[in-house]
């Protein structure tokens, strides 16, 4: 599709140039004019394909990179829905957080969702139950720290992290005015909680409640990702940004 666009652009530009030439130079020799036309067309096509090659190169870099970025639609209040549930949390003060109470009585934010310039913005660090960082999501920009142990895929609305046997351990989707979430949240002592819907159905708008599975320190938290349907196909290198069919 992108190549077709470039070709059409080249032809359109050539026709525009030709119209100018015909107006100003009607008496010019026909053969010279044809040679000039072909030269202009070749130059435009060459430039267009250079742009396409650069575009393809950038896409390949994005595919092989351990970085991702997402963006929401225009919204006013942050809304968080637990995937496959009817559990929706509104934050009219502009900020929603998953937090924990520390031993000294202070609270620590584990996940933050807020609105910045009428866009949803999420901050979150995904760790395993040993405390090792898997991803760092900072203002919608994600970096993968453990590409050997896990895989991830994304497009402009979704970031998803899975094990190599395709168990979903983190999924964040910006859809309409909501952030739809499920996955593992680790606490300071590396114990954690896996949050997901009880229903295995893929629809979001169900009355089914969410569950929070407590995960002990060093325990296998990935088993709780079973039953969550991945939104993308894997591996990412062969299916970059390709979603599973509903």
PyMOL commands that set and color helices and strands:
alter all, ss='L'
color gray80, all
select helices_A, chain A and resi 2-24+30-64+222-225
alter helices_A, ss='H'
color red, helices_A
select strands_A, chain A and resi 67-69+78-82+88-91+95-101+107-116+119-127+133-138+141-144+150-154+158-163+168-175+178-186+192-197+210-215
alter strands_A, ss='S'
color yellow, strands_A
deselect
rebuild
show_as cartoon
